[in-house]
Structures are given as C-alpha cells and as structure tokens.
Amino acid sequence: MNELHAVRDRKNMLVAACAAAAATAGWVAGRAQRAEEQHPPAGRFIEIDGVRVHYFERGEGTPVVLLHGNVVMLQDFVESGLVDALAERHRVIAFDRPGFGYTTRPRLRLWTPDAQAELLVRVFEALGVEAPVVVGHSWATLVAIALGLRSAARRLVLLSGYYFPTARFDAVLVAPVATPVIGDVLRYTVSALLARIMLHRALREMFAPERLPADYEAVVDRELMLRPSQIRADAEEGVFLVPAAMHFQDRYAHLDVPTEIIAGASDRIVDPAAHSSRLHDVVRGSRLRIVAAAGHMLHHTHAAEVIAAVEDDHAPAPEHRATQMDPAISS
C-alpha cells in the first residue's frame, strides 16, 4: 500500500511540475508578445539569405556601422546618444545582430563572428554601404574584426572587446540553454525566471564603476531583452566566445585596416590588460586608449572617446606603428 501511495505521489508531483512549467511558458510567451507590441521595431528590415535583418539608419555622409554586444540590441546605441551625435556628419546604421532585437537567427547556422560578418557584407552590398567605419562593442568586436579581415571596413573602432581565449565560467553555465530541445524548454521556464532575477545586476556590472542609468531598462526594454529568442542568442554567443577568440588569435596580425582599440581601465566584464592591450601589441598600426575609471559601456559613459576615434581621418596606415595610451598604463 505504501508503495502505491509513493507512486501516486510521484505521479501527482510530475503532473504538478508539468502544469507549472506549462503555466510559466505561457506567461513568458505572453510577456514577450506584449513587449513586442509595446516596443515595435524602430527601424527598417531587409531580408538576406533567409535572415530578416533589422537596422536603424540616420544621417548622411561617410558610413558608420554600429554593432552591439551581447544581452542588448541596437537600441543600446540609440540610447547612448552615439547615433544622434554621429549622424550630424555621417550615415549611421545600427544593426540588430542575429537573434537580438528584431533580427532573426535561423537555427540551421552557427552564428559565429565569421557567419555574422558574411551576412553583413551582403547587407552592405544591398544597402549601398561602401567601406564603412565599423564600431563593434564587446562580443561584436570579433564581428568587426571579421569584417576588417574581409576588407569590408575602412577603419575599426573596437570597444571593450574579448580577443584571446581565457577562462569564462559563464560559458559553461549557459551551455545547456544553448542546447537544442533542452534549451528550448529552459528558455521558457527556468532560464526565463533566472534571467529576470539576474538582468539588473548584470547591467549594473556592465556599467560599473559608473551607475546604471535610471531609465535604461525602460528605454532599452527589459522584456525585449528577456524574450526566449534573445536568451537563446545570449547563450549561444556565450558558448561561441572562447572558440571564436581561439579562431581569430592567429589572424589579428593580418588586419590591414586602421584599428582603434578602446577599453575601460575598470571594466568588470573583460580584463583590458589581457585583451585590449594584448591585441594592440599584435595588430600593426593599431592605437590603444585605456580610459581611466571607465567600465564596459564606454559608448554611454565616454562617448566622446568613441566619436573621436570614428572621426579621426588621420589614423595611421597599417604599416606604421603608432600608439596612444592612457597615462595610467604608460611606462
């Protein structure tokens, strides 16, 4: 009899767990739908090779392409004020990268930095974007470098990038979320709930030592960032990060476009000494700026540094070695 009760209890617990998971999944899907209704796409769409790419464009002149990092979307660059500032003199195009914002991320491709660069080259051709200045932030610095290696950029401005394979325990933690089937279940249940608990803290760490802007999660909508589709993109890019750095580390020396490297001395997400300073040593003609008391979100907190790098028409030719380093790290 006791065994029958135990079996019945386990069955009831399983039914209850399934019901709770289904209810959570429905709630998550509803939140995602409402977020998209309340925050419709701000830009335009172009479909290339089965990918519906969302982009926001302003201004005229020399083209400047803005590529956002993980977690966020193109609205991050709009909120920073960088789009408005650069649009006074340039044709500025900010893209949602695959899986973020409103750009789709087809499942049958591995969306590595190289794959994203290949897509962007075709988008540039379709939009008539020739030899842009490419600004990449965080994860997207690898996409920018992939574009530079394809001679698809006139200059690279790399912000807070991760360039060399170093230990990343977060990649291990997100691996199940990036796994097909299992990840699909997690993104609508456990991971969706955990992401809601962790997002605010993660954003604070990204802005530290500066304060997270009070309205940031309202303008760069929190619920858009927490949609299952974007959680999937976040997780996959977390898994791809170390292998991508391994893939590129022997190719940096072949960059033949002027390259500006900017990082915050107090970045809590990526160690500037292990990545930005080391990249500067490898890339011929690169210029390095380590901004004192700055964190990961330089385009928000030190936009003037980014604008100066974009508009510097006298960047050194690749065959010349030139450095500009913050006094804090100069010998």
C-alpha positions as CSV (number, residue, x, y, z in Angstrom):
1,M,0.0,0.0,0.0
2,N,2.8,2.4,0.9
3,E,4.4,1.7,-2.5
4,L,1.1,2.6,-4.2
5,H,0.9,5.8,-2.3
6,A,4.5,6.7,-3.2
7,V,3.9,6.0,-6.9
8,R,0.7,8.1,-6.8
9,D,2.6,10.9,-5.0
10,R,5.4,10.9,-7.6
11,K,2.8,11.0,-10.4
12,N,1.0,13.9,-8.8
13,M,4.3,15.8,-8.4
14,L,5.1,15.2,-12.0
15,V,1.7,16.4,-13.1
16,A,2.1,19.5,-10.9
17,A,5.6,20.2,-12.3
18,C,4.4,19.9,-15.8
19,A,1.4,22.1,-15.1
20,A,3.7,24.7,-13.5
21,A,6.1,24.6,-16.4
22,A,3.3,25.0,-18.9
23,A,1.9,27.9,-17.0
24,T,5.4,29.5,-16.8
25,A,5.9,29.0,-20.5
26,G,2.6,30.6,-21.3
27,W,3.4,33.6,-19.0
28,V,6.8,34.0,-20.6
29,A,5.4,33.9,-24.1
30,G,2.7,36.4,-23.2
31,R,5.3,38.8,-21.7
32,A,7.4,38.6,-24.9
33,Q,4.4,39.3,-27.1
34,R,3.4,42.3,-25.0
35,A,6.9,43.6,-25.1
36,E,6.9,43.5,-28.9
37,E,3.5,45.2,-29.1
38,Q,4.6,48.0,-26.7
39,H,8.1,48.4,-28.3
40,P,7.7,47.8,-32.1
41,P,10.7,47.9,-34.4
42,A,12.2,51.4,-34.6
43,G,13.9,50.8,-37.9
44,R,13.6,49.1,-41.2
45,F,14.0,45.5,-42.4
46,I,16.0,43.8,-45.2
47,E,15.9,40.1,-45.9
48,I,19.2,38.5,-46.9
49,D,19.8,34.8,-47.3
50,G,16.7,33.9,-45.2
51,V,17.6,36.3,-42.4
52,R,15.3,39.2,-41.7
53,V,17.7,42.0,-40.6
54,H,16.5,44.9,-38.6
55,Y,18.5,48.2,-38.8
56,F,18.2,51.8,-37.8
57,E,19.6,54.5,-40.0
58,R,20.2,58.2,-39.7
59,G,22.2,60.9,-41.3
60,E,24.3,61.3,-44.4
61,G,28.0,61.1,-45.3
62,T,30.7,58.6,-44.6
63,P,29.0,55.4,-43.4
64,V,29.4,54.3,-39.8
65,V,28.1,50.9,-38.8
66,L,27.4,50.2,-35.1
67,L,27.4,46.6,-33.8
68,H,26.1,46.0,-30.3
69,G,27.3,43.4,-27.8
70,N,25.6,40.6,-26.0
71,V,22.4,41.0,-23.9
72,V,21.3,44.2,-25.6
73,M,20.2,45.3,-29.1
74,L,20.7,48.3,-31.5
75,Q,18.5,50.4,-29.2
76,D,21.5,50.4,-26.8
77,F,23.5,52.6,-29.3
78,V,20.5,54.9,-29.8
79,E,20.0,55.3,-26.0
80,S,23.7,56.1,-25.6
81,G,23.4,59.2,-27.8
82,L,26.0,57.9,-30.2
83,V,23.7,57.6,-33.1
84,D,22.4,61.2,-32.9
85,A,25.9,62.6,-32.4
86,L,27.5,60.7,-35.3
87,A,24.5,61.3,-37.6
88,E,25.4,65.0,-37.7
89,R,28.2,64.2,-40.1
90,H,27.8,60.5,-41.1
91,R,25.4,58.0,-42.4
92,V,24.9,55.9,-39.3
93,I,23.5,52.4,-39.4
94,A,22.9,50.4,-36.2
95,F,22.1,46.7,-36.7
96,D,20.3,44.2,-34.5
97,R,22.7,41.2,-34.8
98,P,21.1,37.8,-35.4
99,G,18.8,36.8,-32.6
100,F,18.8,40.2,-30.9
101,G,16.2,42.8,-31.1
102,Y,14.2,42.1,-34.2
103,T,16.7,40.3,-36.4
104,T,16.0,36.6,-36.9
105,R,18.5,33.9,-36.1
106,P,17.9,30.8,-38.3
107,R,18.7,27.6,-36.4
108,L,20.4,25.8,-39.2
109,R,23.5,28.0,-39.0
110,L,26.2,28.5,-36.3
111,W,26.2,32.3,-35.8
112,T,29.9,32.7,-35.3
113,P,31.5,36.1,-35.8
114,D,32.6,34.9,-39.3
115,A,29.0,33.9,-40.2
116,Q,27.7,37.3,-38.9
117,A,30.3,39.1,-40.9
118,E,29.4,37.2,-44.1
119,L,25.8,38.2,-43.6
120,L,26.7,41.9,-43.0
121,V,28.9,42.0,-46.2
122,R,25.8,41.1,-48.2
123,V,23.7,43.5,-46.3
124,F,26.2,46.3,-47.0
125,E,26.0,45.5,-50.7
126,A,22.2,45.6,-50.7
127,L,22.1,48.9,-48.8
128,G,24.9,50.5,-50.8
129,V,27.2,50.8,-47.8
130,E,30.8,51.1,-49.0
131,A,33.9,50.9,-46.8
132,P,32.2,51.9,-43.5
133,V,33.8,52.7,-40.2
134,V,32.8,49.7,-38.1
135,V,32.2,50.2,-34.4
136,G,32.0,46.9,-32.5
137,H,31.2,46.7,-28.8
138,S,32.1,43.7,-26.6
139,W,31.2,40.4,-28.4
140,A,30.7,42.3,-31.6
141,T,34.3,43.4,-31.7
142,L,35.0,39.9,-33.2
143,V,32.4,40.5,-35.9
144,A,34.1,43.9,-36.6
145,I,37.5,42.2,-36.9
146,A,36.0,39.5,-39.2
147,L,34.8,42.4,-41.4
148,G,38.2,44.0,-41.3
149,L,39.8,40.8,-42.4
150,R,37.4,40.7,-45.4
151,S,38.5,44.3,-46.3
152,A,34.8,45.3,-45.7
153,A,35.7,48.3,-43.5
154,R,37.8,51.4,-43.8
155,R,38.5,51.5,-40.1
156,L,37.7,49.5,-37.0
157,V,36.8,51.0,-33.6
158,L,36.8,48.2,-31.1
159,L,35.2,48.9,-27.7
160,S,35.6,46.7,-24.6
161,G,36.5,43.6,-26.6
162,Y,37.3,40.0,-25.7
163,Y,40.1,38.8,-28.1
164,F,42.1,35.9,-26.6
165,P,40.9,32.6,-25.1
166,T,40.8,33.0,-21.4
167,A,38.7,31.1,-18.8
168,R,35.0,32.1,-19.0
169,F,32.9,30.1,-16.5
170,D,29.7,31.9,-17.7
171,A,30.1,29.9,-21.0
172,V,29.8,26.7,-19.1
173,L,26.8,27.9,-17.2
174,V,24.9,28.9,-20.3
175,A,25.8,25.8,-22.4
176,P,22.5,23.9,-21.5
177,V,20.5,26.9,-22.6
178,A,22.2,26.9,-26.0
179,T,21.4,23.2,-26.5
180,P,18.5,22.4,-28.9
181,V,15.4,20.9,-27.2
182,I,16.7,21.2,-23.7
183,G,17.5,24.8,-24.2
184,D,14.0,25.4,-25.7
185,V,12.4,24.2,-22.5
186,L,14.8,26.1,-20.3
187,R,14.3,29.4,-22.1
188,Y,10.6,29.3,-21.4
189,T,10.9,28.2,-17.8
190,V,13.8,28.1,-15.5
191,S,16.2,30.3,-17.6
192,A,13.5,32.8,-18.2
193,L,12.9,33.2,-14.5
194,L,16.6,33.3,-13.6
195,A,17.3,35.9,-16.3
196,R,14.7,38.2,-14.7
197,I,16.4,37.8,-11.4
198,M,19.9,38.4,-12.8
199,L,19.4,41.0,-15.5
200,H,19.5,44.1,-13.4
201,R,22.7,43.0,-11.6
202,A,24.3,42.1,-14.9
203,L,23.5,45.5,-16.3
204,R,24.9,47.2,-13.2
205,E,28.2,45.3,-13.7
206,M,28.4,46.3,-17.3
207,F,28.1,50.0,-16.4
208,A,30.3,49.8,-13.3
209,P,32.1,51.8,-11.9
210,E,29.5,54.3,-13.4
211,R,25.9,54.0,-12.4
212,L,23.3,52.2,-14.5
213,P,21.1,55.0,-16.0
214,A,17.8,55.0,-14.1
215,D,15.7,54.7,-17.3
216,Y,18.0,52.2,-19.1
217,E,15.8,49.2,-18.6
218,A,12.7,51.1,-19.8
219,V,14.2,52.6,-22.9
220,V,16.3,49.5,-23.9
221,D,13.3,47.5,-23.0
222,R,13.9,44.9,-20.2
223,E,11.2,42.5,-21.5
224,L,12.6,42.6,-25.1
225,M,16.0,41.6,-23.6
226,L,14.3,38.7,-21.7
227,R,12.4,37.1,-24.6
228,P,13.3,33.4,-25.1
229,S,14.6,34.2,-28.6
230,Q,17.1,36.6,-27.2
231,I,18.0,34.4,-24.3
232,R,18.9,31.8,-26.9
233,A,21.1,34.2,-28.8
234,D,22.8,35.3,-25.5
235,A,23.5,31.7,-24.6
236,E,24.8,30.6,-28.0
237,E,27.2,33.6,-28.1
238,G,28.4,32.8,-24.6
239,V,29.3,29.3,-25.8
240,F,30.9,30.6,-29.0
241,L,33.1,33.3,-27.3
242,V,36.2,31.3,-26.3
243,P,36.3,29.2,-29.5
244,A,35.9,32.4,-31.6
245,A,38.8,34.0,-29.8
246,M,40.9,30.9,-30.4
247,H,39.9,31.0,-34.1
248,F,41.0,34.7,-34.5
249,Q,44.1,35.0,-32.3
250,D,46.4,34.0,-35.1
251,R,44.7,36.2,-37.7
252,Y,44.9,39.6,-35.9
253,A,48.4,40.2,-37.4
254,H,46.8,40.1,-40.8
255,L,44.5,43.1,-40.2
256,D,45.3,45.8,-42.8
257,V,42.8,48.5,-41.8
258,P,43.4,51.3,-39.3
259,T,42.3,49.9,-35.9
260,E,41.4,51.9,-32.8
261,I,41.1,49.9,-29.6
262,I,39.4,51.5,-26.6
263,A,38.8,49.9,-23.2
264,G,37.9,50.9,-19.7
265,A,40.6,50.5,-17.1
266,S,37.9,49.4,-14.6
267,D,36.0,47.0,-16.9
268,R,34.5,44.2,-14.8
269,I,33.4,42.1,-17.8
270,V,36.6,41.9,-19.8
271,D,40.1,42.5,-18.5
272,P,41.6,45.2,-20.6
273,A,45.2,44.1,-20.0
274,A,44.6,40.5,-21.0
275,H,42.6,41.6,-24.1
276,S,42.8,45.2,-25.4
277,S,46.4,45.8,-24.5
278,R,47.5,42.4,-25.9
279,L,45.6,43.0,-29.1
280,H,47.3,46.3,-29.6
281,D,50.7,44.5,-29.4
282,V,49.6,42.2,-32.2
283,V,47.7,44.5,-34.6
284,R,50.1,46.6,-36.7
285,G,49.4,50.3,-36.6
286,S,46.7,50.0,-34.0
287,R,46.1,52.7,-31.5
288,L,45.1,51.9,-27.9
289,R,43.3,54.0,-25.4
290,I,42.6,52.7,-21.9
291,V,40.2,55.1,-20.3
292,A,40.8,55.6,-16.6
293,A,38.0,54.8,-14.2
294,A,35.8,53.6,-17.0
295,G,33.9,50.3,-17.3
296,H,32.5,48.2,-20.1
297,M,29.8,50.5,-21.5
298,L,32.2,53.1,-22.9
299,H,29.8,54.3,-25.6
300,H,27.5,55.5,-22.9
301,T,29.9,56.9,-20.3
302,H,32.7,58.1,-22.6
303,A,31.0,58.7,-26.0
304,A,33.4,61.5,-26.8
305,E,36.3,59.0,-27.0
306,V,34.3,56.8,-29.4
307,I,33.3,59.7,-31.6
308,A,36.9,60.9,-31.8
309,A,38.0,57.5,-32.9
310,V,35.3,57.3,-35.6
311,E,36.1,60.8,-36.9
312,D,39.9,60.6,-36.9
313,D,40.7,60.9,-40.6
314,H,44.4,60.8,-39.8
315,A,44.5,57.3,-38.4
316,P,47.9,55.7,-39.0
317,A,48.4,53.5,-42.0
318,P,48.7,49.8,-41.1
319,E,52.4,49.6,-42.0
320,H,53.3,52.2,-39.4
321,R,53.4,51.6,-35.6
322,A,51.8,54.2,-33.5
323,T,50.4,54.2,-30.0
324,Q,48.3,56.4,-27.9
325,M,48.0,55.1,-24.4
326,D,46.4,56.5,-21.3
327,P,49.0,57.7,-18.8
328,A,47.6,55.2,-16.3
329,I,49.2,52.4,-18.3
330,S,52.1,54.1,-20.0
331,S,55.5,53.2,-18.8
